[in-house]
Structures are given as structure tokens and as C-alpha cells.
């Protein structure tokens, strides 16, 4: 399986950066935080740091609170009832996805990034849209997945596509269809536009996180692994949201470094998850996947901020964790094994490309 440490591009540049303070990745930035204190300051100080742009890279700041403000709103964390509803949906639909694959392609390896799409999408929609009917939730789930697919070439492009390009038109049309589907639903978390963005993040990231989890458990199978420990370790070694950006709204001092307004500052859970002060185990082995390290209760899982921090931290954190634990328990019970080498795709966050696996459990289809 590909190693983040050996990857090139932005991933390699971040992991190769000195870890003694805020680091400039170029002559004029962006700036990378390399300590937990710096990262927390950037993520929690909303008076000086804000989101730089919207997810579609359109540069639309129509909801801005100021010249450089993005207008991103905060969302309340999911309630226990919402989490329970979402997990129940995933627990029902994941075995159905496996069974459907076995009927259509018996004996073929499973593709995690494909099979997780509908169970995760419906789980998220059922949790976030209590005012929607089952048919509406299904339609929204399909609409979000279509928008995610249309966003892919926009986000992964080296340069933002032109406004009237086929790529941009396809993304816009998919987004508008999704917003039209959301508009009649009661009790949306924000406007249809805001709900669409929240749902896209709440679906794409868990799909990648679940695929990484299956990849790690399939690469290093062990019956003695604790499901929750495996989830935390997968989020540490390969966090799907491996880097997040903030834009300074005024002049600010960050760890002794003067930054002007408009400077881009990066926080990397991937980098923080390799700091010895946050992670138990030998310093030379912190790049390795080792769920057993979390048996050491002197370190707190999640200290490397895989869900962010402050008012913009992930509102679906508890749902994401619960779904991943459900998936880990299934994987451990069914003897998941990797069926092909896994490479790292860093064009849209961090995703395994591909993640194909088989199972050893009786009746498990691909074996």
C-alpha cells in the first residue's frame, strides 16, 4: 500500500516541512502550522482566520461578512437521536450493498469507494433530514452523489475551470438540481445551498474514511484489533481531510510570525498525527498503522484534529465515528483482505485508489 511519507506533490511537501514552528511553503506562503497550539489558534480564532472560498472554487463570496470573509456558517452538532438514525440506516444498507454486488458480480472483489456510496449517503441524509420523507431522502442522496461526481474534475483540476466550460456547467447543473430537491424539505440545516454543501462534505469524507479503514484492516488482518482503536488509527495515518486552509482577515501574529491580511494558513491533521507528543509509540514508527497503540490511555485519540476544532469543527463527527466503528466491526467479523495494491489519490483530499477487498466469511461472495 502506498505510503503518505513517500508520496510526492503537496502531500510530500507538507510531511517534509520542518516541525519547529510556522513554515512558509513558498516565497510568499502558504503558511503551514506545525504544532498543536498553532493549529488550534488558527481553527478557533474566527476573528482573524476564516475559510478562503466555497467548495466549488467559483469564488462566490455573496454571503461574505467582509471583503475576505467566505460567509461559511456553523452548524449544530448532530443529536444522539440523529446519530442513532444514521447508524441504523448504514447497518441496514451496507449488507444490502454487499449482497447486491454478490448477485451482480459473484466472485469479484469488492470496491470500497463504490460500495460505500449509497449506504453512507443515505445514512447521512437520514440523520440530517428528519423533515424529509424516505423518497425525498433517497432523491437527495442520489443528488449529492451526482454533485460530488460533478465536483471531482473541478476540485482536482490544476487550475479552476473557466466559468462557461463544460466542466463548470456540469457542476453547476448538478448543484442546482440538488438545491431544487432540497428546497421543499422542512427543517433543513440552513438554506438549500448551505445544506447541499454540508451534505456533500458529510458524505464524501466518510466514503474515503471508510475505504481507508477497510484498506488498513485488509492489509494487516488481526482478530484481536479493537474496532474503535482501528478507526482512530486509520483517521490518524490517512485522514481524508488531510489539510484545511484558513485566510487571515487582518494582520495577525502567529507564533512570532507576522502575517498580513489575506495570507493562506494551512492546518494538517496528517502532519499533527505524526507528532510524538500526541501519539503513543516509538517516534520512528508513527507512520505505521498500529491500532494497538491506543491501548495506551495516556494519549487522547483525536488530538491531531481529524474533525477540526472550534465553531467550524465537523458537526457530524459522532455520526462519522459511529458509522466507521460499525464498518470496522463488520470487517473484523468477515475477515476482510485486500485484493489489490492501494495507491494514494490526493486530488480530492486523501483517498485510496483503488480499495478492492475480499472476505473470508462464509457466504461473503468474493472469498
Secondary structure, 3 states (H helix, E strand, C coil): CCCHHHCCHHHHHHHCCCCCCCEECCCCCCEECCCHHHHHHHHHCCCCEECCCCCCCCCCCCCCCCCCCCCCCCCCCCCHHHHHHHHHHHHHHHHHHHHHHHHHCCCCCEEHHHHHHHHHHHHHHHHHCCCCCHHHHHHHHHHHHHHHHHHHHHHHCCCCCCCCCHHHHHHHHHHHHHHHHHHCCCCCCCCHHHHHHHHHHHHHHHHHHHHHHHHHHHHCCCCCCCHHHHHHHHHHHCCCCCCEEEEECCCEEECCEEECCCCEEEECHHHHCCCCCCCCCCHHHCCCCCHHHHHCCCCCCCCCCCCCCHHHCCCCHHHHHHHHHHHHHHHHHHCCEECCCCEEECCCCCEEECCEEECCCCCCCCC
